Amino acid sequence: MSIKTLSGEALPERRGRGRRPAAEVRGRVVAAAAELLFEQGLPAVTFDKVAALAGSSKTTLYKWWPSAGALAAEAYFNRVEHTLEFPDTGDIEADLRTQLRAFVHLLAEEGAGTVIAELIGASQTDPALRAAFSAAYSRPRRDLAIAALQRARDRGQLRGGFSLDVIVDQLWGACYHRLVIPDEPLTVEFADELVRNALHGAFPAPR
């Protein structure tokens, strides 16, 4: 018998009697945590609730995650990983625009903005969550972006002499800024302008 999520969808089917493979158990737990996280917010992700929804034991959760926050961080990344795949068409401007548009859409239209703001806020006082967020999400995302920029530099599409890390901060950091300080809207038009400004700059074109 399958377990229904909060939205009425079924988690992956459980096997019959006998010990389930660890990967299957972990997958069910992460899926259950993601369901609670996106439906009810970070406070709803407790070991009690996740274990009940996943049909697992709290002992198992304590064995794999140092805190519910760490589990929530992994669940967030698991939910958004496919959406945030980084394209590689050979055109860095188009690839950055596509990726940043997907990121903005995820934050502004698909409910991930509130979730990630909660995770970032809680990570300030939860070292386990902070470490998990960096290991499972923010560091891998940064590495993918830097790798894409480095490939573009190797192709001669970007000049040398500037920090690729700073370009990443300019692009994605600006999105996070508008997310947590909502004085201005977070839109795909904003994403396009970020890419244009980062790659072409604000100086007038040389004569």
Steps between C-alpha positions, in 0.01 A plus 500: 500500500643838402519798731323815389676835520334817620406588141341160443783355293656167592854458619697222328338162560626309799620145466338213684633346816869501563762766535483771236819616324654805665479704177126435479443599862711813460316596184163470672620706795642778281181507290287524813717781640475692171122461504475645852753773419323630191146455631537625858840665530818424691341477850295201377813298420545310826628147538164397647300627203744384234528151649123466516450619143780284361404190696845492657642518851645804675805290585577470130470875452729574794754257354516681165443869586636700796192722507165546333643813340773297332235263365298798374804636313551169321129476425501847345791418270344168403178679401661774289807327356342408166348847452838665554704287262761720332482499117812488287419607145833668435344849534571623853263796480209281393589234757518748786172657392327161487634392838427828676148511356437150636636606839281811513193306390566242771530766769219730391244268343546150644516575871870431549577860592332480840658162567855604422460823696398291802795267452749786474352670805503185712855415391626801694430316828507135387857392414383161371254663262763750388749224423237291319378799299853575385587137424173403330399823331692828502853370440402256220293774333792744517741238363271431203476870416875556529567196281264639234672839511843337482399301192382825342832663585687207347294548181601865490150629581617669823818693560742419778588723792180488702360269765247242389385475861403866493298449181309223678436731795386779271247279321356268764574728795288773345208256477535406865512871586167566332358190663579602859467878448193520274516870414515405132342200321688183421419437133644332192552848353721576799689175439563596137628843600733348758661281235526789255660730759739237632629403156494836322542746786372852548770691316413645159616295203840609364490711190 
